[in-house]
Amino acid sequence: MTSVSFKYLPVRGRLEPVYMFLSHLDIPYTVDTVT
């Protein structure tokens, strides 16, 4: 999963609000996606 994170690293800035929104839903899968 780390390779995918590095690949989409430039897009992380735009996806940050999305991750924060999903974090409010308390989904364990989102944690794996971030890491």
MARSE-745289 format. One record per residue: x, y, z of N, C-alpha, C in turn; residue number from 1. Coordinates in Angstrom, 3 decimals. Example, Ala and Ser with C-alpha at 12.3 -4.5 7.8 and 13.67 -1.06 7.14 Angstrom:
neast nnorth nup caeast canorth caup ceast cnorth cup nr
13.190 -5.690 7.800 12.300 -4.500 7.800 13.200 -3.300 7.800 1
12.850 -2.250 7.080 13.670 -1.060 7.140 12.900 0.030 7.870 2
REM end
This chain:
neast nnorth nup caeast canorth caup ceast cnorth cup nr
0.825 -1.204 0.000 0.000 0.000 0.000 0.861 1.256 0.000 1
2.103 1.124 0.497 2.990 2.287 0.578 3.332 2.805 -0.812 2
3.527 1.890 -1.762 3.876 2.287 -3.123 2.748 3.100 -3.756 3
1.521 2.713 -3.453 0.354 3.423 -3.982 0.281 4.821 -3.391 4
0.611 4.923 -2.101 0.573 6.220 -1.422 1.588 7.175 -2.041 5
2.787 6.660 -2.320 3.836 7.488 -2.916 3.461 7.893 -4.340 6
2.754 7.015 -5.023 2.362 7.280 -6.404 1.341 8.414 -6.474 7
0.418 8.415 -5.507 -0.632 9.432 -5.493 -0.346 10.518 -4.468 8
0.939 10.656 -4.123 1.332 11.649 -3.128 0.953 13.072 -3.540 9
1.176 13.473 -4.805 0.807 14.828 -5.238 -0.700 15.077 -5.160 10
-1.481 14.010 -5.222 -2.940 14.149 -5.207 -3.474 14.128 -3.779 11
-2.587 13.797 -2.835 -3.012 13.676 -1.447 -3.570 14.998 -0.919 12
-2.988 16.110 -1.372 -3.437 17.427 -0.919 -4.908 17.656 -1.229 13
-5.341 17.160 -2.400 -6.738 17.350 -2.795 -7.646 16.310 -2.154 14
-7.057 15.166 -1.796 -7.857 14.100 -1.194 -7.904 14.206 0.325 15
-7.136 15.136 0.876 -7.083 15.306 2.327 -8.464 15.537 2.938 16
-9.275 16.458 2.379 -10.630 16.671 2.917 -11.483 15.409 2.852 17
-11.241 14.599 1.832 -12.003 13.358 1.676 -11.654 12.374 2.787 18
-10.355 12.266 3.088 -9.915 11.376 4.155 -10.475 11.821 5.496 19
-10.489 13.136 5.718 -11.004 13.677 6.976 -12.500 13.397 7.094 20
-13.211 13.468 5.967 -14.646 13.185 5.962 -14.905 11.715 6.279 21
-14.087 10.838 5.680 -14.242 9.408 5.919 -13.864 9.044 7.345 22
-12.941 9.808 7.928 -12.507 9.538 9.295 -13.654 9.774 10.275 23
-14.546 10.707 9.933 -15.705 10.978 10.784 -16.678 9.801 10.750 24
-16.638 9.038 9.650 -17.511 7.872 9.524 -16.959 6.703 10.325 25
-15.718 6.863 10.806 -15.069 5.838 11.628 -14.964 4.507 10.893 26
-14.369 4.544 9.703 -14.174 3.318 8.925 -12.710 2.879 9.005 27
-12.453 1.680 9.545 -11.089 1.164 9.713 -10.326 1.112 8.384 28
-11.042 0.926 7.275 -10.392 0.809 5.973 -9.708 2.107 5.573 29
-10.255 3.236 6.033 -9.682 4.530 5.684 -8.281 4.667 6.269 30
-8.064 4.066 7.437 -6.756 4.119 8.085 -5.717 3.416 7.217 31
-6.093 2.262 6.662 -5.182 1.516 5.797 -4.900 2.290 4.515 32
-5.888 3.050 4.059 -5.720 3.813 2.826 -4.736 4.955 3.028 33
-4.831 5.595 4.180 -3.948 6.722 4.471 -2.508 6.253 4.626 34
-2.336 5.133 5.342 -1.004 4.615 5.578 -0.530 3.887 4.330 35
REM end
